[in-house]
Amino acid sequence: MNLLIKNIKILWKIVFVGKAVLHQKLFIKKHFIPQIRPFFKNADQTLTETDYNKITKYYGLIVPSILGELLCLLRGKKMSFVERKYGTYQSSLTGLVDDFFDVHDFTLEEVKKIVSFQKRPITSTEQLSTFLHRESIDFYKNRKGYIESLDRVLQVQEDSRQQLIQGVLDKDDLIDLTIRKGGESFLYFIRLYLSEITPEEDDFFYLLGGVTQFSNDIFDLYEDLEENVDTLLTTSSSVEEVRTLYYELIIKVFQKASKTNFSSIETFLEFYSIGVFNRCVVCLDQYEQLQQQSSLNTFQPKSYTREQLICDMEKPANLMKSLTMDIKKEINFSSISSK
């Protein structure tokens, strides 16, 4: 009976995610693509097919359909059309702003002028960014802490770029930058769905965002190596050391979650674990096998091939492990609350 109940829960989660992604795909096709397509018919080539795919298949798709829907589940109210629209705009803008720093090499002041409409948009990238931001700013401007949150996101992006320029940071600095980068971005995004956030909720979401950034660094190891980005994993010689830190941070996430007043926090974290934490555990297992094959039992990420480092979550074994894993048992943590 317990196995049957577990399988039913897994099936329900798969259906929930599938419906959420399908709904967002339909929204993008019907409402979003007609809005942004004219910007890609440009002569300056600052917007490419790669940008189009990132916006329509990642930033504008995954973030609203997964994180957005989970936040709506957490608050107990379905996503409205307006929230879906501006959540898509906001998520898509995030990717473009990243490129201002990483690709176009804009200074922090230049980016601030763009997002504050003090600089006339010239390139197609700037024009699309201005359109997305201007369309949604009226909705966001009354959300407490939104402008301050946006400023902090831009600042941590600049700090991240400086880290890339200066080279390897020590472990503590890397942890701090990782948590800040994810935490500030997370707080920026959730203000669309949660108009009022308590200090306890702020702490929870900040750390959850930070651990999510850590998770992205685990999953995107090969990409970070290719781009010479230093992360906790690219600079480590021990997967177990990274795993220990990762588990400790997840435990802190669950501890902070117990201090929030959300009645459906358990369900939220179950979904989130499947989509983020569980798949990173699968990745860490794969990396640890590579380390064990070393004669010195050291992790040497730069010496591995793409095939060895890419964690294919479409493989049945990896997918099933991610779906069935109980992250709280994996990290040896008891129930977060008695709600």
Secondary structure, 3 states (H helix, E strand, C coil): CHHHHHHHHHHHHHHHHHHHHHHHHHHHHHHHHHHHHHHHCCCCCCCCHHHHHHHHHHHCCHHHHHHHHHHHHHHCCCCCHHHHHHHHHHHHHHHHHHHHHHCCCCCHHHHHHHHCCCCCCCCHHHHHHHHHHHHHHHHHCCCCCHHHHHHHHHHHHHHHHHHHHHCCCCHHHHHHHHHHHHHHHHHHHHCCCCCCCCHHHHHHHHHHHHHHHHHHHHHCHHHHHHCCCCCCCCCCCCHHHHHHHHHHHHHHHHHHHCCCCCCCHHHHHHHHHHHHHHHHHHHHHHHHHHHHCCCCCCCCHHHCCHHHHCCCCCCHHHHHHHHHCCHHHHCCCCCCCCC
